[in-house]
């Protein structure tokens, strides 16, 4: 089966094999060395003041950042343009007041569209998704986050389906809280949330009287890491080995810049072929994702079923307004052009058989 879903993505054999290492205790020097390697490399990749790997899904990572960086009395402006932006806002409502502003399906956020909402409210925080996976839309977060920071806001970015396939740096983007997940473009197994904090965010968390979580209290993660490079709770050690190998491969293949370029080229290739086949793309021009391409078709269920049954290729439907007539091809993680071609060639045959 060729898996072209937007996470979990295929895990290549050498990363799968890393999970088979002999088990160690998470209170051992060996684990301390493993975890320190992950944290220090993640800090460097993200240009972060602090970084952590937390056992759990990306959704746990989003909630962890919110509960640490938002207080009940605070207001958060959430800029949403799809299901995952709406989930962000729903999560934030558990911990603070929320003002959610939305864009229509396939539309993206840029500073011109966001500025009126940033100017007219007194929110202490901004929450935004970098890459709206449900429609394959990339928001222009750099300029938005920079402007929000100028206004004194704490900025949280959900980059779960974006990193490391899109450019990012916490310093240049002016982001305080960053989250991604292991089963997306880094190409590791699911089960790990990767977090980054700015110096300002770290200082804000440190001065809080209480944080409404035991598992997600990042002060406990900091304390255990500074003491002996360990985690406050039992981590998924086998998955940490897999992530370490995924980081190794990222470095071996040219690092972050090369990873961004590879994903961008694949995205351009898939879009060009879909357009040549006569499909309509869902993402607004200029807001296309490097990791997911969504297209509309009245035959979405038939195409999805035939791809799986006749060609052993798995793609998924869209979310929201395009749930009934949209499909998504992921070019995320350790994909191959050969697999993408197999999918696109099969699409051509299915479309021609109508």
SERO-4910 file (N, C-alpha, C, O; in steps of 0.05 Angstrom, whole numbers):
BEGIN
 pado doro    nc1    nc2    nc3   cac1   cac2   cac3    cc1    cc2    cc3    oc1    oc2    oc3
  Unk    A     17    -24      0      0      0      0     18     25      0     36     27     16
  Unk    A     12     44    -18     25     70    -18      9     89     -1    -14     95     -8
  Unk    A     21     98     20      6    116     39     13    145     33     36    153     37
  Unk    A     -7    160     24     -3    189     19    -23    205     34    -35    224     24
  Unk    A    -26    198     60    -44    213     77    -28    234     93     -3    231     96
  Unk    A    -41    255    102    -26    276    117    -21    269    146    -27    285    164
  Unk    A    -11    246    151     -3    238    178    -24    219    190    -48    224    190
  Unk    A    -14    196    201     14    188    200     24    184    172      9    174    155
  Unk    A     49    191    168     62    187    142     77    161    142     82    150    164
  Unk    A     86    150    119    102    126    119    128    131    135    140    152    134
  Unk    A    136    110    150    161    111    165    181     93    152    176     69    149
  Unk    A    203    104    143    223     88    128    236     68    146    237     71    171
  Unk    A    247     46    134    257     24    151    278     32    172    277     21    194
  Unk    A    296     50    165    317     56    185    307     70    209    318     68    231
  Unk    A    285     85    206    272     98    229    256     78    244    256     78    269
  Unk    A    242     60    230    228     38    244    247     21    260    241     13    282
  Unk    A    270     15    248    289     -2    261    300     10    287    307     -4    306
  Unk    A    302     36    287    313     50    311    295     44    336    305     45    358
  Unk    A    270     38    332    252     33    354    258      6    367    248      0    389
  Unk    A    273    -11    355    278    -38    365    302    -40    384    309    -61    393
  Unk    A    314    -17    390    337    -18    408    328    -28    435    304    -26    443
  Unk    A    347    -40    450    341    -51    476    330    -29    495    339     -6    495
  Unk    A    309    -36    510    296    -17    528    315     -9    551    331    -25    561
  Unk    A    313     16    558    328     27    581    308     41    599    286     47    591
  Unk    A    316     47    624    299     62    641    302     92    636    323    101    628
  Unk    A    280    106    640    281    135    635    295    150    657    297    175    656
  Unk    A    304    136    678    320    149    699    349    141    697    364    142    717
  Unk    A    358    134    674    386    125    670    402    147    656    391    164    642
  Unk    A    429    146    659    446    164    644    442    161    614    445    180    598
  Unk    A    437    136    605    434    130    576    410    146    565    412    157    543
  Unk    A    388    146    580    365    161    571    371    191    571    363    206    553
  Unk    A    386    200    592    393    228    593    408    237    569    404    259    559
  Unk    A    426    220    559    441    226    535    423    228    511    426    246    494
  Unk    A    405    209    508    386    209    486    368    234    486    365    247    466
  Unk    A    357    240    509    339    262    511    353    289    507    343    307    494
  Unk    A    377    291    518    392    316    514    399    321    485    398    343    475
  Unk    A    405    299    470    410    302    442    386    312    427    388    330    410
  Unk    A    362    301    433    337    310    420    332    340    427    326    356    409
  Unk    A    333    347    452    326    374    461    345    395    449    337    415    439
  Unk    A    371    389    451    390    409    441    389    413    411    391    435    401
  Unk    A    384    391    397    381    394    368    355    408    361    354    425    343
  Unk    A    333    402    376    308    416    370    310    446    376    300    462    361
  Unk    A    324    453    397    328    481    403    343    495    380    336    517    372
  Unk    A    362    482    369    378    493    347    360    495    322    360    516    309
  Unk    A    346    474    316    329    474    292    309    497    293    304    511    273
  Unk    A    297    501    317    275    521    320    284    549    327    269    567    326
  Unk    A    310    551    334    320    576    346    304    583    371    294    605    375
  Unk    A    301    563    388    284    565    412    302    569    437    325    561    438
  Unk    A    290    582    457    303    585    483    302    560    499    321    552    513
  Unk    A    279    546    498    275    520    510    260    503    490    246    512    472
  Unk    A    265    476    492    251    457    475    246    432    490    262    424    508
  Unk    A    224    418    484    218    393    498    205    374    478    191    382    459
  Unk    A    208    348    483    193    327    469    175    315    490    184    304    510
  Unk    A    149    317    485    129    307    504    114    283    492    105    285    469
  Unk    A    113    261    507     98    238    497     69    244    495     56    250    515
  Unk    A     58    243    471     30    249    466     26    260    438     46    265    424
  Unk    A      2    265    430     -4    274    403      1    304    400      6    318    420
  Unk    A     -1    313    376      1    342    371    -20    358    385    -15    380    394
  Unk    A    -44    346    388    -66    360    403    -58    365    432    -64    386    443
  Unk    A    -44    346    444    -33    350    471    -13    373    471    -13    389    490
  Unk    A      3    375    451     22    396    449      9    424    448     18    442    461
  Unk    A    -12    426    431    -26    451    429    -38    459    457    -35    481    466
  Unk    A    -51    439    470    -63    445    496    -41    452    516    -46    470    533
  Unk    A    -19    439    515      3    445    534     13    473    531     16    487    552
  Unk    A     17    483    507     25    510    503      4    530    513     11    550    527
  Unk    A    -21    525    507    -42    543    515    -44    544    545    -46    566    556
  Unk    A    -44    522    559    -49    522    588    -25    535    603    -28    544    625
  Unk    A     -1    535    590     22    547    602     24    577    596     33    592    613
  Unk    A     14    585    573     18    613    564     -7    631    567     -5    655    563
  Unk    A    -30    619    573    -54    634    576    -65    631    604    -63    610    616
  Unk    A    -76    653    615    -89    653    641   -119    658    637   -127    670    617
  Unk    A   -135    651    656   -164    654    654   -172    682    647   -191    686    632
  Unk    A   -159    702    658   -167    730    653   -158    740    626   -167    761    617
  Unk    A   -141    724    612   -130    733    586   -151    729    564   -170    713    566
  Unk    A   -145    743    542   -161    740    518   -142    732    495   -120    743    492
  Unk    A   -151    712    480   -135    703    457   -150    707    431   -173    700    429
  Unk    A   -136    719    412   -147    722    385   -138    697    369   -114    693    366
  Unk    A   -157    682    359   -150    658    343   -158    664    314   -182    669    308
  Unk    A   -139    662    297   -144    666    268   -146    638    255   -127    624    253
  Unk    A   -170    632    247   -177    604    238   -184    605    209   -197    624    199
  Unk    A   -177    584    195   -187    580    167   -191    551    161   -186    542    138
  Unk    A   -201    536    181   -207    508    176   -210    494    203   -211    506    224
  Unk    A   -213    467    201   -219    451    224   -198    453    246   -205    454    269
  Unk    A   -173    454    238   -152    454    258   -149    481    272   -141    482    295
  Unk    A   -155    502    257   -156    528    270   -179    530    290   -177    541    312
  Unk    A   -202    518    282   -225    517    300   -219    500    325   -228    507    347
  Unk    A   -205    478    322   -198    461    345   -180    477    363   -182    474    388
  Unk    A   -162    492    352   -144    509    368   -161    527    386   -156    530    410
  Unk    A   -180    541    373   -198    559    388   -214    544    409   -217    554    432
  Unk    A   -224    521    403   -240    505    422   -223    498    446   -232    498    469
  Unk    A   -198    490    441   -180    483    463   -174    508    480   -175    506    505
  Unk    A   -169    530    467   -163    555    482   -186    564    500   -181    575    522
  Unk    A   -210    558    492   -233    566    508   -234    553    535   -248    562    554
  Unk    A   -220    531    538   -219    517    564   -201    533    584   -203    529    608
  Unk    A   -184    550    574   -164    563    591   -165    593    592   -153    606    609
  Unk    A   -179    606    573   -180    635    572   -204    644    555   -218    627    543
  Unk    A   -208    670    553   -228    680    535   -218    680    506   -194    685    502
  Unk    A   -235    675    487   -226    671    459   -243    688    440   -268    688    442
  Unk    A   -230    701    422   -243    714    399   -233    700    374   -210    703    367
  Unk    A   -251    685    361   -243    671    337   -252    685    312   -276    692    310
  Unk    A   -234    690    294   -240    702    268   -233    682    246   -213    667    248
  Unk    A   -250    680    225   -247    658    206   -244    668    177   -253    690    170
  Unk    A   -231    652    161   -231    655    132   -246    631    121   -248    610    133
  Unk    A   -257    635     97   -272    613     83   -254    590     75   -229    593     75
  Unk    A   -266    569     67   -252    544     59   -232    551     36   -240    562     16
  Unk    A   -207    543     39   -187    547     19   -173    574     20   -153    579      7
  Unk    A   -184    592     36   -172    619     39   -151    619     61   -152    603     80
  Unk    A   -131    637     58   -110    639     77   -109    665     91   -121    685     83
  Unk    A    -93    666    113    -89    690    128    -62    703    120    -42    689    119
  Unk    A    -63    729    115    -38    745    112    -41    769    130    -62    773    142
  Unk    A    -21    786    131    -22    809    149    -44    828    142    -57    840    159
  Unk    A    -49    832    116    -70    851    107    -97    842    118   -113    859    127
  Unk    A   -103    816    118   -128    806    128   -129    805    158   -150    809    170
  Unk    A   -106    800    170   -106    797    200   -104    824    214   -114    826    237
  Unk    A    -92    844    202    -86    869    216   -111    882    228   -109    892    251
  Unk    A   -133    884    214   -156    897    227   -165    883    253   -173    897    272
  Unk    A   -162    857    255   -170    843    280   -148    846    301   -155    847    325
  Unk    A   -123    848    293   -102    852    312   -103    881    323    -96    886    346
  Unk    A   -113    899    306   -114    928    315   -137    934    333   -135    951    350
  Unk    A   -160    921    329   -184    930    342   -191    915    368   -211    922    381
  Unk    A   -174    896    376   -180    882    401   -156    885    421   -135    894    413
  Unk    A   -161    878    445   -141    881    466   -131    854    476   -126    850    500
  Unk    A   -129    835    458   -122    808    465    -93    807    475    -75    821    465
  Unk    A    -88    790    494    -60    785    504    -45    764    488    -21    764    488
  Unk    A    -60    747    473    -48    725    459    -59    723    430    -81    731    425
  Unk    A    -42    713    413    -50    706    386    -46    676    382    -24    666    389
  Unk    A    -65    662    371    -62    634    364    -68    630    335    -89    640    325
  Unk    A    -51    616    321    -55    612    292    -42    586    283    -21    578    294
  Unk    A    -55    573    264    -44    548    252    -27    557    227    -36    572    211
  Unk    A     -3    546    226     15    553    203      4    541    177      3    554    157
  Unk    A     -3    515    178    -12    501    154    -38    487    160    -39    468    176
  Unk    A    -60    497    148    -86    485    153    -89    460    136    -94    460    112
  Unk    A    -85    437    150    -83    411    136   -108    403    122   -107    390    101
  Unk    A   -132    411    132   -157    403    120   -162    412     92   -177    400     77
  Unk    A   -148    434     84   -152    445     57   -125    449     43   -125    457     20
  Unk    A   -103    442     56    -77    446     43    -70    476     40    -61    484     18
  Unk    A    -75    492     60    -71    521     59    -49    529     78    -50    522    102
  Unk    A    -30    544     69     -8    555     85    -13    584     91    -15    601     73
  Unk    A    -16    590    117    -20    618    125      7    633    125     28    621    130
  Unk    A      6    659    120     31    675    120     36    685    148     31    708    155
  Unk    A     46    666    164     47    672    193     70    691    201     68    705    221
  Unk    A     91    692    185    114    708    194    107    737    199    113    748    220
  Unk    A     95    749    179     88    778    182     66    782    203     67    802    217
  Unk    A     48    763    205     26    765    225     38    763    253     31    780    270
  Unk    A     55    744    257     67    741    284     85    765    291     85    774    314
  Unk    A    100    774    272    117    797    278    100    822    286    108    836    305
  Unk    A     78    826    272     61    849    279     47    845    306     45    864    322
  Unk    A     38    821    312     26    815    338     46    820    360     39    830    381
  Unk    A     71    812    356     92    816    377     97    846    381    101    854    404
  Unk    A     96    861    360     99    890    362     77    902    380     81    922    394
  Unk    A     54    889    380     32    899    397     33    887    425     14    891    441
  Unk    A     53    871    431     57    861    458     43    835    464     40    828    487
  Unk    A     34    821    443     20    796    447     39    772    450     61    772    439
  Unk    A     30    752    465     44    727    465     33    710    442      9    708    439
  Unk    A     51    698    427     44    686    401     48    656    403     70    646    409
  Unk    A     27    640    396     28    611    396     22    602    367      2    610    355
  Unk    A     40    584    357     36    574    329     34    544    330     52    530    340
  Unk    A     13    534    318      9    505    312     22    500    285     11    507    264
  Unk    A     45    487    285     59    481    260     60    451    256     79    440    245
  Unk    A     39    437    265     40    408    265     44    396    237     60    378    234
  Unk    A     30    406    217     34    395    190     53    413    173     54    410    149
  Unk    A     67    432    186     83    450    171    113    444    174    128    445    154
  Unk    A    123    439    198    151    437    203    161    408    200    147    390    208
  Unk    A    185    403    188    204    423    178    202    428    148    222    432    134
  Unk    A    178    426    137    174    429    108    169    458     99    168    464     75
  Unk    A    166    476    118    163    505    113    184    520    129    192    511    150
  Unk    A    192    543    119    212    559    134    201    567    162    178    573    165
  Unk    A    219    566    182    211    575    209    235    580    226    255    566    224
  Unk    A    232    600    243    252    606    264    237    622    285    225    642    279
  Unk    A    239    614    310    224    628    331    233    657    334    216    675    339
  Unk    A    258    663    330    268    690    332    259    708    309    248    729    313
  Unk    A    263    699    284    255    715    261    225    717    258    215    737    248
  Unk    A    210    696    266    181    697    264    168    710    288    144    716    288
  Unk    A    183    715    310    173    726    335    150    710    347    129    719    352
  Unk    A    157    684    351    138    665    362    146    658    390    170    654    396
  Unk    A    127    656    409    133    649    436    129    619    442    143    608    458
  Unk    A    109    607    430    103    579    434    100    565    407     84    574    391
  Unk    A    114    543    403    114    528    378    107    499    383    116    488    403
  Unk    A     92    488    366     85    459    369     85    446    341     75    457    321
  Unk    A     98    422    340     94    405    317     92    376    328     92    372    352
  Unk    A     89    357    310     84    329    319    101    311    302    109    317    279
  Unk    A    107    288    313    127    270    302    118    256    276    135    247    260
  Unk    A     92    253    272     82    236    250     77    251    225     64    241    206
  Unk    A     87    275    223     83    292    199    108    294    183    120    274    175
  Unk    A    117    318    178    139    322    158    166    313    168    184    310    152
  Unk    A    170    309    194    196    298    203    197    268    197    219    257    197
  Unk    A    174    255    193    174    228    183    178    206    204    188    184    197
  Unk    A    172    212    229    175    192    251    148    180    258    127    190    248
  Unk    A    147    160    275    121    149    283    105    169    300    117    187    312
  Unk    A     79    165    301     62    183    318     68    178    348     77    156    356
  Unk    A     61    198    364     63    195    393     81    215    407     85    212    431
  Unk    A     91    235    392    109    255    405    101    283    396     97    288    372
  Unk    A     99    301    416     94    329    410    121    343    415    134    340    436
  Unk    A    129    360    396    154    374    397    148    404    402    134    417    387
  Unk    A    158    414    425    151    441    434    176    459    434    198    450    440
  Unk    A    171    484    428    192    505    431    181    529    445    158    536    442
  Unk    A    198    542    461    190    566    476    211    588    471    235    583    468
  Unk    A    201    613    471    219    636    470    228    643    498    217    632    518
  Unk    A    248    660    501    257    669    527    234    683    542    231    679    566
  Unk    A    219    700    528    196    714    540    176    694    550    165    698    572
  Unk    A    170    673    535    150    653    543    160    638    568    145    633    586
  Unk    A    186    631    568    198    617    591    195    634    616    188    623    637
  Unk    A    201    659    614    199    677    637    171    680    647    165    682    671
  Unk    A    152    682    628    124    684    635    114    659    650    101    662    671
  Unk    A    122    636    640    113    611    654    126    609    682    112    600    700
  Unk    A    150    618    685    164    615    710    151    632    732    151    624    755
  Unk    A    140    655    725    129    673    745    100    667    752     88    680    770
  Unk    A     87    648    739     59    642    744     56    628    771     73    612    779
  Unk    A     35    634    785     30    622    811     22    593    809     31    576    824
  Unk    A      5    587    789     -3    559    785     -9    555    756    -16    573    741
  Unk    A     -6    530    748    -12    521    720    -31    498    722    -26    479    736
  Unk    A    -54    499    707    -76    480    711    -71    453    698    -88    443    684
  Unk    A    -48    441    704    -42    414    694    -18    403    709      1    419    715
  Unk    A    -17    378    714      7    365    724     24    355    701     48    362    700
  Unk    A     12    340    683     27    329    660     38    351    642     61    348    632
  Unk    A     23    372    638     30    392    619     44    416    630     51    435    615
  Unk    A     50    417    656     64    439    668     93    439    659    109    422    667
  Unk    A    100    459    642    127    459    630    148    466    650    172    462    645
  Unk    A    140    477    674    160    481    694    171    455    705    195    453    712
  Unk    A    155    434    706    164    408    714    183    396    693    202    383    700
  Unk    A    176    400    668    194    390    647    221    404    648    242    392    645
  Unk    A    221    431    653    246    446    655    262    436    679    286    431    677
  Unk    A    249    432    702    263    423    726    277    396    722    300    393    729
  Unk    A    263    377    710    275    351    706    297    351    685    316    337    687
  Unk    A    293    368    665    313    369    644    339    382    655    361    372    650
  Unk    A    336    404    669    360    418    680    374    401    701    399    403    704
  Unk    A    360    384    715    372    368    736    389    345    724    412    342    732
  Unk    A    378    330    706    393    307    696    383    298    668    386    274    661
  Unk    A    373    317    652    364    311    625    344    289    623    346    271    607
  Unk    A    324    291    641    303    271    641    276    285    639    274    309    638
  Unk    A    255    269    637    227    278    635    213    274    661    220    256    677
  Unk    A    192    290    667    178    286    692    162    261    694    157    250    716
  Unk    A    153    250    671    137    226    670    150    206    651    169    213    636
  Unk    A    141    181    652    153    160    635    149    167    605    126    169    597
  Unk    A    170    170    590    167    177    561    165    152    544    170    130    553
  Unk    A    158    156    519    157    133    500    186    130    489    192    140    467
  Unk    A    202    115    503    231    114    498    237    104    470    254    114    456
  Unk    A    223     83    461    227     72    434    222     93    413    236     94    393
  Unk    A    201    109    417    195    130    398    217    152    398    223    164    377
  Unk    A    228    157    421    250    177    423    274    168    406    286    185    393
  Unk    A    280    142    406    301    132    389    294    136    359    312    144    343
  Unk    A    269    132    352    261    136    325    263    165    317    272    172    295
  Unk    A    256    183    335    258    212    329    288    220    326    294    236    309
  Unk    A    305    209    342    333    214    340    343    207    312    359    222    300
  Unk    A    335    184    302    343    175    275    331    194    254    344    199    234
  Unk    A    307    203    258    295    221    239    310    248    239    314    259    217
  Unk    A    319    257    262    336    281    263    363    276    248    372    293    233
  Unk    A    375    252    252    399    245    238    396    247    208    412    259    194
  Unk    A    373    236    198    368    236    169    363    265    159    372    272    137
  Unk    A    349    281    175    346    309    168    373    322    163    377    337    144
  Unk    A    391    318    182    418    330    179    433    318    156    446    333    141
  Unk    A    432    292    152    447    279    131    437    288    103    453    288     84
  Unk    A    412    295    101    401    303     75    401    333     70    386    343     53
  Unk    A    418    347     85    422    376     79    410    395     98    412    419     95
  Unk    A    396    385    119    385    402    139    358    414    132    345    405    113
  Unk    A    351    435    147    324    447    144    320    459    117    298    456    105
  Unk    A    339    474    106    335    487     80    330    467     58    312    471     42
  Unk    A    345    445     58    341    424     38    314    411     41    301    404     22
  Unk    A    305    407     66    279    395     71    257    413     61    238    403     49
  Unk    A    259    439     66    239    458     55    238    457     25    216    456     13
  Unk    A    261    457     13    263    457    -17    250    432    -28    235    433    -48
  Unk    A    256    409    -17    246    384    -27    215    383    -25    202    374    -44
  Unk    A    204    393     -3    175    393      0    162    414    -19    141    408    -31
  Unk    A    175    437    -22    164    457    -40    164    448    -69    144    452    -84
  Unk    A    185    434    -78    186    424   -105    165    403   -110    152    402   -131
  Unk    A    161    385    -90    140    365    -93    113    377    -95     96    368   -111
  Unk    A    108    397    -79     82    411    -79     76    423   -106     54    421   -117
  Unk    A     96    437   -117     93    449   -143     88    428   -165     71    432   -183
  Unk    A    102    406   -163     99    384   -182     70    373   -182     58    369   -202
  Unk    A     61    367   -157     34    355   -155     13    374   -164     -6    366   -178
  Unk    A     15    400   -157     -5    419   -166     -5    421   -197    -27    422   -209
  Unk    A     18    422   -209     19    425   -238      6    401   -252     -8    404   -271
  Unk    A     11    377   -242      0    353   -254    -31    352   -250    -45    344   -268
  Unk    A    -40    360   -226    -69    360   -221    -83    380   -240   -104    374   -250
  Unk    A    -71    403   -243    -83    423   -261    -83    413   -290   -103    417   -304
  Unk    A    -62    399   -297    -60    388   -325    -82    367   -329    -91    362   -352
  Unk    A    -90    353   -307   -111    333   -309   -139    345   -309   -159    331   -312
  Unk    A   -140    371   -304   -166    385   -305   -179    388   -277   -202    396   -276
  Unk    A   -165    382   -256   -177    385   -229   -174    414   -220   -156    428   -229
  Unk    A   -191    422   -202   -190    449   -190   -177    447   -162   -185    430   -146
  Unk    A   -157    464   -157   -144    464   -132   -160    480   -111   -173    499   -118
  Unk    A   -159    472    -86   -176    484    -66   -161    508    -53   -174    529    -47
  Unk    A   -135    506    -49   -120    528    -36   -120    553    -54   -115    551    -78
  Unk    A   -124    575    -42   -122    601    -55    -94    605    -66    -74    597    -52
  Unk    A    -91    616    -90    -65    620   -101    -48    638    -83    -57    659    -73
  Unk    A    -24    629    -79     -5    644    -61     -6    633    -32     10    642    -16
  Unk    A    -24    615    -26    -26    604      1    -24    574      0    -33    560     19
  Unk    A    -12    563    -21    -10    534    -23     10    522     -3     30    534      3
  Unk    A      2    499      7     18    484     26     41    469     13     38    460    -10
  Unk    A     64    466     26     86    449     17     81    420     23     95    403     12
  Unk    A     62    414     40     59    386     50     33    372     41     32    348     41
  Unk    A     13    387     34    -13    376     27    -25    391      4    -26    416      4
  Unk    A    -34    377    -17    -48    390    -39    -77    379    -39    -81    355    -41
  Unk    A    -96    397    -38   -124    390    -39   -136    398    -65   -130    420    -76
  Unk    A   -154    381    -76   -167    388   -101   -196    379    -99   -203    361    -84
  Unk    A   -213    391   -115   -242    386   -114   -250    368   -137   -239    370   -159
  Unk    A   -270    351   -132   -281    333   -153   -307    322   -143   -310    316   -119
  Unk    A   -326    321   -161   -352    310   -154   -351    279   -151   -370    267   -142
  Unk    A   -328    267   -158   -325    238   -157   -306    230   -134   -292    210   -136
  Unk    A   -306    245   -113   -285    241    -92   -286    214    -80   -265    201    -77
  Unk    A   -310    204    -73   -312    177    -60   -303    155    -80   -288    137    -73
  Unk    A   -313    157   -105   -306    137   -125   -275    137   -129   -263    115   -131
  Unk    A   -264    160   -132   -235    162   -137   -219    151   -113   -201    135   -117
  Unk    A   -227    158    -89   -213    149    -66   -215    118    -63   -195    105    -57
  Unk    A   -239    108    -68   -243     79    -66   -227     64    -88   -215     43    -82
  Unk    A   -228     74   -112   -214     60   -134   -184     61   -131   -170     42   -137
  Unk    A   -173     84   -121   -145     85   -115   -136     64    -96   -115     51    -99
  Unk    A   -152     60    -75   -145     40    -55   -149     12    -64   -132     -6    -60
  Unk    A   -172      7    -77   -178    -21    -85   -163    -31   -109   -154    -53   -110
  Unk    A   -160    -13   -129   -148    -21   -155   -118    -16   -156   -103    -31   -170
  Unk    A   -109      4   -142    -81     12   -144    -65     11   -118    -41     16   -117
  Unk    A    -79      4    -96    -66      2    -69    -52     29    -62    -30     29    -52
  Unk    A    -67     50    -66    -57     77    -59    -78     90    -41   -101     91    -47
  Unk    A    -68    100    -18    -86    112      1    -83    143      2    -61    153     10
  Unk    A   -104    157     -6   -106    186     -1   -131    190     15   -147    172     19
  Unk    A   -135    215     25   -158    220     42   -174    243     32   -166    258     15
  Unk    A   -199    245     43   -216    267     36   -209    293     50   -191    293     67
  Unk    A   -222    314     43   -218    340     56   -236    342     81   -251    325     87
  Unk    A   -232    365     94   -248    371    118   -268    393    111   -267    405     90
  Unk    A   -286    398    130   -303    421    128   -320    423    103   -334    403     96
  Unk    A   -320    446     90   -337    451     68   -332    433     44   -349    429     27
  Unk    A   -308    421     42   -302    403     20   -301    374     28   -289    357     15
  Unk    A   -314    367     51   -314    340     60   -327    321     40   -318    298     38
  Unk    A   -347    330     25   -361    312      6   -349    313    -22   -355    295    -38
  Unk    A   -333    333    -28   -324    335    -56   -295    344    -58   -288    359    -77
  Unk    A   -279    337    -39   -250    344    -40   -233    321    -32   -241    304    -16
  Unk    A   -209    320    -43   -189    300    -37   -162    313    -31   -157    335    -40
  Unk    A   -146    299    -16   -119    310     -8    -97    289    -14   -100    266     -7
  Unk    A    -76    299    -27    -52    283    -31    -30    295    -13    -24    319    -16
  Unk    A    -19    279      4      3    289     21     30    283      8     35    261     -2
  Unk    A     47    302      8     76    299      0     91    310     24    101    332     24
  Unk    A     93    292     44    101    300     71    120    279     82    113    255     81
  Unk    A    142    287     93    160    268    105    178    255     84    189    269     67
  Unk    A    181    228     86    200    214     68    185    202     44    187    178     39
  Unk    A    169    219     31    155    210      7    175    207    -16    198    216    -14
  Unk    A    166    193    -37    183    191    -61    167    202    -85    142    200    -86
  Unk    A    181    213   -104    168    222   -129    155    198   -143    135    202   -157
  Unk    A    167    175   -141    156    151   -154    128    145   -143    110    138   -159
  Unk    A    124    147   -117     98    143   -105     78    164   -113     55    158   -119
  Unk    A     87    189   -114     70    210   -123     61    206   -152     38    210   -159
  Unk    A     80    198   -169     74    193   -197     54    169   -199     36    170   -216
  Unk    A     58    149   -183     39    126   -184     11    136   -178     -8    127   -191
  Unk    A      8    153   -159    -18    164   -152    -30    181   -174    -53    178   -182
  Unk    A    -13    199   -185    -23    217   -205    -29    202   -231    -48    209   -245
  Unk    A    -13    182   -238    -18    166   -262    -45    151   -259    -60    148   -278
  Unk    A    -49    140   -234    -74    126   -229    -98    145   -231   -119    138   -241
  Unk    A    -95    169   -221   -116    190   -223   -122    195   -252   -146    198   -260
  Unk    A   -102    197   -268   -106    202   -297   -123    179   -310   -141    185   -325
  Unk    A   -117    155   -303   -132    132   -314   -161    132   -304   -179    127   -319
  Unk    A   -164    137   -278   -191    137   -267   -208    160   -279   -231    156   -286
  Unk    A   -196    183   -282   -210    206   -293   -218    200   -322   -239    208   -331
  Unk    A   -200    187   -337   -205    181   -365   -226    159   -368   -237    156   -390
  Unk    A   -232    144   -347   -252    123   -350   -280    131   -343   -298    115   -343
  Unk    A   -283    157   -338   -310    167   -330   -330    164   -353   -353    171   -351
***
